[in-house]
Amino acid sequence: MIVKVRFEYEEDIDYMVCPAKVGRNINQLQKDFFKWLYNRENNHPYWEVVEEDEEGNITYGVCYGTDAFIYWLNKVRFTKGKSVARVIEVPKVPPKKNNYVLIN
């Protein structure tokens, strides 16, 4: 299944290909991805230091794109060793699933 991936506040659009069972559950997977992404107990490469105060306390944020969602699908959510999703070029046939929104 081809799924359109876009950021709410950006013009860029990516497309990913995945099995139908993943595409049918894309809304729930999006929610699970955000829970994982913003959980400070998860050590992933998308954390960034936003600021450090005078006492050395650090505030973190995340910086991510479609690659983070693909990483999470392939390495965290579905861990049987086989990739379930990948980014593709703009498809010649429009995707059946019209929207998948990653909110910035």
N, C-alpha and C positions, 0 to 999 in steps of 0.2 A: 504494500500500500504506500502511496506517496502522500506525505503530509507537508503542508505549507507551514513554515516556522517564521514568525515575524515578531519583532519587538514593538510594543505598544507606542513608544515615542520615537521610533526610528523608521526610516524609509526602507532599510535593507530587508530583504526577504530571502530566506534559505529554504531549501527543500530537502527532506530526508525520506529515505525509503526504509520500510520496516515491515515485519509480518503483519497480517491483518489483525491478529489478536492484540498486538501492541497498538496499532492505529485505532482500533475500536475502544480502547481504554485510555486514550491519550489525555483526556481531561483529568482522570484520577492520577495518572502517571505524572502529569504536570504538578499537581498538588504534592505528591510524594517527593518529587524532585526538589521543590522549594523547601520542604521540611528538612531534607538532607542538606541542601546548599547552605541554609542559614543556621544550621546546628553547629555551634562552635566545637563540639566534641568530634566532629568529622574533620579529619586531616585531608584536605584536598587543595589543589593548586590555585583555587579561585579566591582565596582570602587575600585581602590587601590591608595594609595599615592605613587607616584614615587619619588618625592623629595620635600623638603621644603627649600627655600632659607633663607638667613640671615634676610630678611625683613618679613618673615612669609608667603610669597606667595607659594601656594601649586600647584604642577603639578600632575595631576591625569592620570592614565592609567586604563586599564581594564584587568581583569584576568577571563577567562571564558572557558567553555568547552561545550560539547553537552547539558549538563543540562541547561545552560543559554538559548539556543535556544528553548528547550522544555518548559522552564518556560515562555519565551516570547510568544510562540504559545498558551499556555494554559491560561495564566493570563493577557496578554496584547492584543494580536491580536484577539483571539477568546474568548470573555468574557461571553458567555452565560451560564457559570457555569459547562459545561461538558468538560472534557479534550479531546483534539483532537490528542494529540501525546504522546508517551511514548517510553523510551529506551527499547529495547529487547535484548535478547541474540543473538548470531550469528544464523541467520536463516538456516534451513536445505535446503531451496530452495533459490537460489541467487535472490536478488531483481531485479525487472525489471528496476528500475531507477538506473543506474550504478553510477552516481557521484553526490554528493552534497558536495561541498568543503567549509569548514570554513577556511578562511585565517587568520593565526596568525599575 
